[in-house]
Amino acid sequence: MNMMSALVVESPGNAVVLQVPIPRAKKGEIVVRVKRAGICGTDLHIYKGEYLSPYPIIPGHEFSGVVHEVGNGAERFQVGDRVSAEPNLSCGRCRFCLSGRANHCDNWAAIGVTLPGAMAEYVAVPEELATKLPDSLSFAQGAFIEPVACVVHALNRLSPRTGDRALLFGAGAMGQQWVQALARSGVSELVVVDLAEEKLELAMRWGATQVLQAGSAATQLQGRTGKDGFDIVIDTTGVPRVIANSFQYIGPCGRYVQFGVTKEDDSVQLRTFDLYQLEWTFIGSMALNHTFAPALAWLESGRVSTEHLVTRELTLESAVKYLQGDRSPKDMKVQISFE
C-alpha cells in the first residue's frame, strides 16, 4: 500500500507525523499532491481540543497543489493541473443551503476540520470544491484563497458604507487582509490595534490611517466612545478580554463583527442598555459562504496582496513544534511547504 507522511492530531495537545495510506480518488473526487498548506487560528484550536473536530484528525483547510489522481465522474481536471479548493462540503438540499446559508448546512463537513486535511502529502477533494489555479498565482497564494474568502464573506455580511469609521483589533495575517479589504471598501478612518509594532507598521503601509499599540490604545482612544465611537468595530483576535473591551468603542448604530475564533465556552459581558440605546448590530462571521470565486478574483487581479504575509515556511515536523508552542509574536501567515 502506498503511504504518505501526514501531521495527525491524535488527541487534544498530541500531534505527530505518521505514515498513513495515500487517499484514493472516489467517484467525483480528485486527489491533490499538496504543495502548500496554511496554518491558521482554527488549526490551533483543533490542536488544543477547542473546536469541532473528531480525533484523530489530519488538519489543514488552506491549501494548494497539483492534481495527482482523477476519480470516475470527475471531468473538470486532469493530472498535473494546479489547483486550490474550498474546504467546506454542503448538501445543497437542506433549508440552509437553499436559503444562501451553506456554511450552516445540516450535513456540513470540512476538509481539515471533520475530514482528512492538507497537512499531508496528499488530500482527497470533491471535484466541485476545486478550482484551477491561474499561472499568475503561486502555490503560496493559492493556499491563501480560503482565508481571503472568509474575509469576503464577513465583508458581505458587514456591508461597509462609504465614509464609515472603522476600528480593527488584531493585525495578524487575517487582520492584514481586513486592512486591505476595508481600505478598498471606502472607509474614511481605519484605526488598527495590536501588540506587535512590526505588524502595525505593515498595517499602516497597506491602508490603515492610524495604528495603536495595545498597551497604550486605551489612552489614545479616550473620547472615542458613546456618540463619538466608531461605525465599525472588528475583532480578529478571538481573545475574550479584547472583545469585551472593544464594545465601548461602538458608536450609535454601529456594527460589531466577531471574526476571530474563540473557545466554544468563552463568554463576555455586555451592557445591554448600550445595545438598546445605541442601536448596535452584532455580526458573527464563520468561515466562507460561496465566496471562494470572488476571493480568487481579488488575488488574481492584485486587489488584495498576500505574498508579504507569509513569514515562515515549515516542514511537517517543524509544524508539529509550531503547534506545540514554537511560535513568535512576529509570525503572520505560517505555511507548510512541500515544494
Secondary structure as UniProt FT lines:
FT   STRAND          3..11
FT   TURN            12..13
FT   STRAND          14..21
FT   TURN            27..28
FT   STRAND          29..39
FT   HELIX           41..48
FT   STRAND          62..70
FT   TURN            72..73
FT   TURN            79..80
FT   STRAND          82..85
FT   STRAND          88..89
FT   TURN            95..96
FT   HELIX           97..99
FT   HELIX           102..104
FT   TURN            106..107
FT   STRAND          109..111
FT   TURN            112..114
FT   STRAND          122..126
FT   HELIX           127..129
FT   STRAND          130..132
FT   TURN            135..136
FT   HELIX           139..142
FT   TURN            143..144
FT   HELIX           145..158
FT   TURN            162..163
FT   STRAND          165..169
FT   HELIX           173..185
FT   STRAND          189..194
FT   HELIX           197..205
FT   TURN            206..207
FT   STRAND          210..213
FT   HELIX           214..220
FT   TURN            221..223
FT   HELIX           226..228
FT   STRAND          230..235
FT   HELIX           240..246
FT   HELIX           247..249
FT   STRAND          250..258
FT   TURN            264..265
FT   HELIX           272..277
FT   TURN            278..279
FT   STRAND          281..284
FT   HELIX           292..301
FT   HELIX           307..309
FT   STRAND          310..314
FT   HELIX           316..324
FT   TURN            329..330
FT   STRAND          333..337
//
